[in-house]
Amino acid sequence: MSTKALVKNISQAYVMSKYLADLCKVIGKEAYMNSAIRKEHGTGTGFFGISNTGSTDCVKERLRHATDSLGQKFDRWQQIQFVSQGCLGMTERNKFEHRVEHTRECIDLFKAFENDYIISGRNFIPNDLGIWLIENHIVCLILQREQRKQSFYNDNKPFSKYSGAIYYQNQDISHFSLEQVKVLNKQRFANQIEEIKNFNFTSLIDHERRSLLMTKKKHTLPPIDIAIKFHDNEFELLERHYTHKLNKRTNSADKKWYCVHDTARFNIWKNKNEKI
């Protein structure tokens, strides 16, 4: 496990989560849930419906990388302790047959944390976020053919997402609820939880605030007053802060991101506002 990477990702997730909580408190739950800011920096569904997956300015992605820091990723498959029956005793990973995946997908992890803290208005510190994540994440080593659609997942029986049984230390835990899995996580990661509980995040949070909130560059959040004032105006936000995303979408020379429809929508909005 990389403690340095873990606390860095927790710090980034915390700074953005507190920002989203501040936004939600001012504009209200309904407006917040529909805001482009939440889509970009929370769920990662992004402007123009383009995924912000993989970016440093997305809470969902920081949660993913935090679990990676716990050793819960494909290139450390030997450390995965929730293993399907088809993978028991495996000694070599075949990337075409085996999968290491978040049973409770990262976007759903974000939404659960969002519901518990951001929307509820409940106060939290980075230590709370880190401990919550460690207790609530679920990562499994499975065979590709054992995968089922995300719709099969539910908190009462998370491992119903798989067609095969899931084991932990040779015990069949396929019937476990999320609450029972959380008990296991508290045991499995007791040392990490204790470390996060006592970690002083002050300097890291100061650094991440400067990086994420106090500069106007790619993969940063706009000043909170701009987010509040224009939370329901996608183009205003794009023009004021996310110019790099706007330029990619409206530049015909950009073969990957250019979109005629979105460019036309923006030009109509631009012309209308210039006349006002």
N, C-alpha and C positions, 0 to 999 in steps of 0.2 A: 504494500500500500504506500502511496505517495502522500504524506501529510501535507507537504508544501502545495501540491496540486489541489488536494481536497479543500484546504482552507481558502485558497485563492478562488476556487469556483464557488464556494459558499459565500465568500465576500461579494463577488460579482452578482450572484443571485439575490443576495440581501439588498444591495444598493438599488437594484432595479425593482425588487418587490416592494420596498418602502416607497419608491417613487410612484409605483402603480397604486399603492394604498392611499397615498396623498391625493392622487388624481381621482380615485374612486370616491374618496370622502367629500371632495368638493363638487363633482359633477353628478354624483349619484350612481347607484348600481346599474340601472338600465343604460344610461349613456356610456358608462364605463365599459360594460360588456360589449357594446357595439362600436367602441372607439377603434380607430386605426392604430392608436398607440398600443393598446392591449394586443391587437393582432400582430403587430411588429415585434414587440418586446416581451410579450407574455407567452402566447400560444405559438408564435413563430409562423403564423399563416401569412403575415406580411402584407405590404402594400400591393395593390393590383392582384391580390390573391397569390403572389409569388412567395414561396416559402423563405423564411429567414433562418431555416435550419442550418446549424453549423456555426452560426455567428456568435460573437462574444457579447452582443447586446440583446440576447434573448434568454429569458429566465429558463424556459424549458430546456434549452441547450446546456445551460450551466448546470442544471440538475443532472443531465445525462453525463456530463464530464465529471461531475462529482462522484457519481457511481462508478465511472471508469477508474477514478482514483482509488476506489475501494478494491480494485482488482476484478470488477464485474464487467469484463469486456472480452471480446472474441480472442484476442491474442494472449489472454491469460485464462484460457478455458479450464486449465487444471485447478484454478482457484474457485470455480463455480461449484457451490455445494447443493444447489437444487438441480437435480439431474433426472432426466426422463429414463424410463426403463430401457429404452433402446440405446442409451448412452452409458449405461452402467458398465464399468470396467474398461472403458475405451482408453487406449494408450496413444492414439494419434488422431488428430482432427483433420477431417476432409472437408474443405470449405464448400463443396458441392452437396454434402450430405448433412453436415452439422450446423446448428445455429445457436448462437448465444444472443438472447433477446430479453428485452424488458417485457415481462408478462403484463405488468401494469405499465402501459406505455407512458413515455415521458410527458406527453401532452396531458395525459390524465393525472399524472403526478402533480404537474403544475396546477391543473384545475382543482385538485383536492386541496393543495396548499392554499391556493387562491381563496377557496371557499372558507377554509378554516381561519385564515388570517387577513388576507387583503380585503375581501368583501365584508367580512364580519366587523372589521375595525379593531380587532383584537391586537393589542400591542405585542411586538416580538423583537428579539435581538438576533444577531447572526447565529449565535449558539443554538437558539430555538430552531431556526431553519435547518441547520446542519443535523441536529439530533432527529428532527421530524423526518428528514429525508432518509437517513440511515435506517430508521425504524420502518418506513413505509415503502421502500423500494423492493421490487421482486425481479430477480434476474435468473433465468433458467438456461441450462444446456440441454438442447433437444435435437432430435432428428428433424430435418426439414419436412418430411412427410407427416410429422406429428403436429405441425402447426395448424391452427384453425383461425378463423376470422376473429378480429377483436371483439365483435359482438357477442362472442361466447364468454368473454370475461365478465365476472361479477365479483363484488367484494365478499359475498357469502361463500363463494367457492372459486377463488382466482384460477386454480389450475384446471378448471373446466375448459380453459382456452386450448388445452392440448388433448389429442386423441389417446395418448398413452399416459400411464401413471407417472407421477413425479415423486422422487425419493430424496430424503435428506438423511445422511449417515445410515443408509440401509433401511430406513423407516419410510413406509408409504405415507406421504402427506397429501395425497391428491384431494382428500376430503377437507383439508384445512381451510378455515376462513381467513380473511385478511387479518383479523385480530390475532389469530393463532400464529400466523406468519410473523407478525410484529413481535410476538413474544420470542420466536426463534431469532429474529434479527437482533433483538436486545442481547441475547446470549452470544450469538456469533460475533457481533461487533462491539462487545462490552468495552474493550480497550479503546476503540476508536470513539465510542460515545463518551467515555470518561474524558478522553483527550479534548474533544470538541467542547464538552461541558465547561472545561476549565481554561480554554484557549482565550487569549486576549486578542480580539480582532481589531482593536482601535486603529492601529497604524495601517492595516490592510484596507479597512473601510475608508479611511481618509484618502488613501491612494486610489482606490477604485472610484470614489466619488469624483475625484479630479479627472480621472480618465474617462468616465462614462457620462458625467453630467456637466463638466465645466469647460468643455472644448466643443467646437463645431467642426467635426470631422466625421468620416465614415464610421458607422457602428457606434454611435453615441445617441443619447436621448436629448430631445430639445429642452430648453428651459421650461420649467413647470408652468410658468405663466402662459407660455405659448401653447403648451399641451392643453391647458384648461380652456383657454379662449377659443382654440380651433379644434377641439377634440372631435367635432362632427364634420370637419371640412378637410377631406383627404388632400385635395390639391393645395390648399393653403399651407398645410403642414409640409408637403413635399417641396413647395417652392421656398419656404422659410428655412427648413432644416435638412430635408432629405434630398438635396439637389442631385446627388450622385445617382440616386434611384430614379428620379424623374428624368435625368439626362439619358440614362440607359434605356428607359422605356420609350422615350420619344425621339431617339436618335436613329434614323433609318439606316445609318451605317453600322449600327450594332445588330448584327445578324441574330444573336442569341436572345436579346431581351426586347428588341423593338416590337411594338404592337400598334397597328394602324388604328384599331378601335379605341385604345386608351389614349393615343395621341390626339385623335379627333375629339374625344371627351375633354381632354385638358385644354385644347385650343378653344373650344366653345366656352369653357369656364373662364379662360384667360381673356378672351375678347369681351365677354360680358362684364367682367370686373374692371377692365380698362375703360369702359364707357361710363362706369358709375362715378 
